[in-house]
Amino acid sequence: MNQLEFNQQFAIYDNCEERRNRAFALYLNSRANRNNFCLLGRNDAIETIIGHIIGELAPEQILLVTDGNAANFYTTNDIQNGNVLRANFWSLAVNDAWVIGGINGGSTFNFVGTAALSLLDFNEIYLRGSAQYPITVTAREILGLMGAGYTPNVLNGALVFTPSAGRDLTTFDFVEYDEVINRYANADERLSAIFAYLEPAFQQLGG
């Protein structure tokens, strides 16, 4: 997606010009992210994992991957590319831009969270939202991956979404993402679709 295409599509969902310009830079960084994978899941779980990783690094390794600031480890925003979305200009459209960038770049998406759950528990903890926001951002991200043809698998006990080898991922955009979201009439239908999509992977986990 070039900048003109990005700007036209982003503006449909978020009309803030400054955020749109920064989101395009974030999109490019996500598309070219470090080690070709993205981490998705709840922020607290991701922070814990990153904390463990940093704790095992020597000071010179932290300097190498973070420019000396451990808080920037694996960060993707409008300044740098990494694996975790951290943007102080966040909106739902910005989050979509991060997902789309990762998809366009053919990244694997690794879910960070408790794997030893039944699918029903996973649904309640990570996917079902509140009365105001019936599905979580994680659920929305998984719908995007589903629409882009990703396959959920279990690798080393973790839930991983891998791209389809036979699909051109570079064409996936905001319009297609929106079509996936609106394919279902309401939140319950969206959650049911995710449930069916994830079920084979959770059978591998024994859930």
N, C-alpha and C positions, 0 to 999 in steps of 0.2 A: 504494500500500500504506500503510495507516495503521499507527500504532505497535502496536496490539494484534495485527494480522495479522503484522507484522514480527517482534514478540517471539515469537509462537507458532512461527513457521517457523524463525527463527534458532536458537531453543533446541534444535531437533532436531539441529543440526549443531555447536553450540557452546553449552555450558551455563554459561558465565561471565557473570554478570549485569552486571558493570561493562562488559565488552567489548560485550555486547548493547546496552546503553544508548548507548555511544559509537558503535557501529556504525550505530544508527538515525540519529544525527545525521550521520554520514558519508554514509549512504544519501541523506538529504535533500539534502545538499550536492552529491553526485554527480548527483542528478536535476536540479538547478538549476545545473549547472556553467557556468563561464565560456566564452563563445563557442560553446557547444553542441557540443563535441567532447572526446573522451578520447584520451589517448595510451597505447597498450599496447605491450609488448615487454620486452626485457631491461633491467634498471635501468641498466647501464653505458651502453647506447646512448641511453637517455632522458636521463641526466645530461649526456652529451656534447652532445646537441641543445639542451638548456636552457642549457648553458654558452655555446654559440654565440649563442643568442638574447640572453642577458643581456649578453654581450660587445658586442653591437651597440646596446644601449640607453644613452641618456643617464642620468646619475644621477637626474634628476627623474622619468624614466620608470620606473626601478626602484622609486623611492619610491612612485609611483602604484599600481603593480601588486603590490607585495610588502610594503607597510607598512614599507619601509626594510630589510627582511631579504631579500637575494637568494636565500637558501636556500629561501624560501617561494614562489618564483615558480611559478605554475601548480599549487600544491599543493592536493589535496583530502584533507581529513581531517574530524574531528568539529568543527573550529573554523571552517574556511573552505572555500569551493568554488573549484575550479580545474579542471585537466585531468589531473593526474598523481596517482596514489594514493601518499601517503606517510603511513603511520599507525604509530605506535610501539606499537600494540596489535594488530598484524596477526595474523590467522589465515586459514585458507582460507575460512571463512564470512564474515569481514570483506572479503576480496577479492571474494567473490561478491556481497556487498552493494554494493560499488562498481560492479561490472559491471551489476547489476540496476538500480541507480539511474540509470546512464547510459542503459540501454535504456529504462526507464520515462520518461525525459525526452526520448527521441528523438534522443539524441546520435549523431553520427558517431564511429566509433572508427578512429583513425589508427595504423597499425603503424609503430613506430620501429625501424629496423634496416637491415641491408644488403639492398637490393632486388635487386641484380644477382646473384641466385642462381638455380640451378635449383630446382625444387620439391623434388627429392630432397635437395639440400643444405639448403634451408630446413627441411625435416622433421628432419634430423639436428641442425642447430644450434639451432633454436628450439622444436621440438615434442617430440622424443624425450627422455625423462628418464633416470633412473638405475634400477638394480635395485630400490631402495627406493621411488622415486617414478617410475613408468614413463612418465608424461607430465608435461610442464612446466605451470606455472601459465598460461603463455601459451596452451598448447594447450587448457587448460580454458576459458580466456576465449573462445577462438575457437569452441569447442563451444557455449558459451552464446549467442554471436552467431548461430551457425548455427541453433540452436533457436528463437531469437526472430525468425527470418526475414530477417536481414541479408544483404546481397549484397556479396561481396568484389569490388572494382574496382581498377583502376590509374588514379590521377590524378597527373599530373606525375611519373610514374615511381615513385610510392609506393603501397603497398598500403593501401587504405581500405575500411572496412566501413560501408555505408550502409543505413539502415533502409528497410523496405518501406513504401511509401505507403499500401498497402491493409490494413495490420495495426494493430490496437490494441495498442500496445506497453506501455500502462499496466498491463496485466494480468499481464505476465511476472513470475514470482516464484521463490522458492527451490524450490518444489515442481516447477515446470516445468523449472527449471534442472537439478534432480536427475534428472528423468525423461530429459532429454537425455543426461546423463552415463551413466546406467544403461541406456540403450537398447542399448548395446554391451556384449558379454560381457567384454571385456578391453581392455588398452591397445592391442594391435595393431589391433583392430577400430575403436577410437576414432581412432587415427592414420590408418587407411585412410579413414574417413569424412571426416576433415579434408582429407586429400589430395584426395579427389574433389571436395570443396566448393571448394577453392582452385584446382584445376586450370585452370578457365577464365580466372581472373585471371592466373595465371602464363603462360598462353599469350599473353596480351596483352604480358607482359614479355619474351616470347621464351624463357621457361624451361620 
